[in-house]
Amino acid sequence: GTKGNPAVLLLHGFLGSADDWQPLISALRSDCFLIAIDLPGHGASQWHEKDTEGFDYFCHRLEQAILTMEQKEKVSLSRFNFLGYSLGGRLAMAYSTTFPDRVEQLILEGAHPGLVNESEKEIRFQSDLIWSKRFSHEPLAEVLRDWYKQPVFSNLSESQIGALILQRLEGRSEDSAQSLAEVLMTFSLSKQLDYRQAISRLTVPVHYFYGENDQKFGLLGQSLLSENVISSVQPVAGCGHNVHREQPVAMAGLLKQLLQE
């Protein structure tokens, strides 16, 4: 997009890459300046030993990447709109609460603000540990087949899941599955802070997108709104957990309105 337009930084979810945003980017290109980056261990971004330090290290690595981009592209991103999906949304919360002056609006898509009680954290930790061992030791295609059987993906058809698995396997070596195991444990929801208070203290708008068929994150979004953690919920019809993949045009329309406000 054009450099003078509102800047939007896009962070994809676990297993994805910057390319996941292509349908949304096509719908927003004429109205926004869009920057999609690969999370560590995804796409063209390597997973480094230091990445295992977790959320804080990620925030500073991202800030560094933004500064580099500003110099290279001759563009000022002193303030930008931040859109993160799922894991990308959790990392966007971490960044926005660490560098609040950078963010114009925080836009979350199906992202969890953090678990509140210890028993939930323990259950999640054990679950992520099992998955991470599978990513380390089993053929990636088999693990992905089971990964997409989780309730949060229940609205996807067999053919949609098949296409998604092929896309996820594309260009990935079995070695890279080891870095996925590390990503999963490093950014496990069980290790994440509860960002509710920190987000509610942000002075910028925080919007929450979810697919109307995504019951879990729909309820979560509604509860965040009723607790005054966020500014608005943005439900999108005809889709589940991954709104930007399933309904990019509808999502783009809502985003344009928010960015004009």
N, C-alpha and C positions, 0 to 999 in steps of 0.2 A: 504493500500500500504506500501512500504518499507520506513523507516524513512529517508534514504539518498536521496530519490527522491524529485523533486520540491514539496514543500508543497502548497496545494490549500485549502483555506477556502471557504466553500460554504454556502450562505445564501438564503433560499427559499423565496417565495412570500407570500402575505396575504392569509390566509386560509390553507396554506400548512404546511409541516413539513420537517425535515431533510430527511425523507424517500423518499420525492419527487425526490431526486437526485440519487436514486438507479440505474436506467438504465445508467446514465452517469458515475456513480462510477464504475459500472461493466466494462464499456468500457475504463476507465482510470487507473484502479487499478494497472496494471503492470508498469505504467510509472510515477505515482504520489503518493505522500502521501496526502490523502484526509481527510479533517475534515468537516463534515456537522453538523451544530448546529441548534437547534430549536429557533426561535424567541420568545420573551416573549409573553405569551398567546397562544402559539401554541405547538403541540406535548407534550413533557414532561416538557416544560418550563412554570412555573407559571407566571401570570401577577401580579405584585406587585403595591401597591399604588404609590411607587416612580417612577414606569415606566411612569406614566402620565407626568413626567417632560419633556419627549420628547427626541429629537435627541441627545443632549449633554450627558444626563444621560445614554442613550443607549450605546454611544461610550465608556464611562468609564466602564459600566457594561461588555461590550464585552471584553475590554482590560483586565479586571480582570479575566474573564473566560479563556482568552488565557494564562495568567500567571499561573493560576491554572492548566490548561491542560499541560503546559510545565513541571511543577513539577511532576504531576501525571504520565504522559506518558514518562518522562525522554527524552524529545525531545526539540530541540531549534527551536522556531518559530520567531527568531529575525526578519526575513523577510519572508513574504509569499505572494503568489499570491491570490488575493481576487476576487472571482466570486459571484456576486449577481444578482438575478432575480427579476424584478419588484420592489415591496417594499424592498426586500432584496438588490437590486441594489442601491436604494435610500439611504438605511442605510449604504451600503458599501462606497458610496460617502462621507457620513458624517464622517465615521470612517477614511477613507483614507486622508481626508483633516484635520482631527484632529491629527492623528498619522501618518504623511507622511513617517516617517523613517521605519515604520513597513512593508510597502507594496512594493513588488517587481514589480508586474503588477496589474493594476485594470481592471477587465473584467466585463463589464456591459451587462446584457441581458434584453432587453425591459424595460429599466429603465429611468424615467424622471428626468432631472437635476434640474428642478424647474420652477415654473411659473414666468413670468417676470412682468406682469402688475396686478394692484390691482383688476381690474374688473374680470379678469380670476380667481384670488384667491377667490374672493367673491362667484362666481358661483360654484367653486369647493367646497368651505366650505359648502354652502347650500346643495349641492348634497350629500356630505359625511355625513352631519348631518341627512338627511332623511334616508340614508342607516343605519346609526348607531342606529337610533330610531327603525328601522325595526329589526335589529339584536337583540336589547334589548327586543322587545315586541312580535315578531311574531315567529311561529314555524320555526326553522332553515331550514328545508327542503324547505319550501315555499320561504324563502328569497334567498336561494342558487339558486333555479330554476330561479328566476328573475335576480339574480346577473350574471349568465352565459348567459343571453340574451343580455348583453351589447355588443356594436359594436366590442370591442377589442377581443371578443371570437367568432365572427361571422363565423370563418372558421370551428368551431367544429360541428360535426354531433350530432343529437339527442342522439345517443347511446354513443358517447364520453362524452357528457354533463352528461348523466345519470350515467356513470361509475365514473366521476369526483365527482358528488354530493355524491354518495355512499361512495367514499373514504374520502371526507371531513366530512361526518357525523360519520364515524367510530370512536368509542372511544370518541366522543364529547358529553358532557351532555348539556342540554338546558342552564344550569348555565354558561357554558363556552362561550355561545353566548354573554353574557354580557361583557366578556373580549374582544371578537372580536369587539364589539361596541367601547370599549375604545381604542383598538389598532388603529382602523380606524380613530378616532378623534385625537389621540395623534400624529400619523404619517401622518396625512392628508397632501396631496400635497399642500394644501392652507397654511400650517404652515411651510413648508420646505423652507429653504434658496434656492436661485438660485445658484447652485454650479458651473456654467459654468466657472467663472473666477478662482475659487479655483482649479478646476480640470485642467484647462489649465496651471496653474502654477506648477503642480506636475512634478517632474523630471523623473517620471517613465512612461512607456507606458500605455495608456488607450485604451482598445479595446471595441468595441460595437457590440454585437450580436443582430440580429433580424431575425424573420422569414419573408421570402419573401411575404407571404400572410398577413403580419401585416403592413398595409399601414401606420397607424399612427406612429408607432415606427420606421418604415423604413425611413419615411420622417424626423423624429426627428434625427435619427442617421446620415443621410446625411447632415443635417444642422449643426450638431455638428462638423462633419468632415470639412465642408467648413468654419466654424468659427475657425478652428484650436483648438478646445476644446479637441478633442480626436486624437489618433494616427492612428486608422484604424476602418473601419466598416467591419463586418463579416456577410454578409447576408447568410441565410441558406434556401435552396429550400425545398418545400414540407411541410411547416409548418407555423403556425400563431404566436401568442404572446408567447407561451410557447415552446421554441426551445428544451430545454433539455428533455422535456416529449415526444415531437412528433418526434424529429430526434436526439436521443442521440448519435448514432454512427457517424453521419456527424459532429455533434458539437464536439465530442471527437477528431476527426481527426484534425479539425482546432485548437483546444486548444493545442494539442500536438505540432503542428508547432510553435505556439506562445510561448510555454514554452521552446522550444529548442533554440529560437532566443537569 
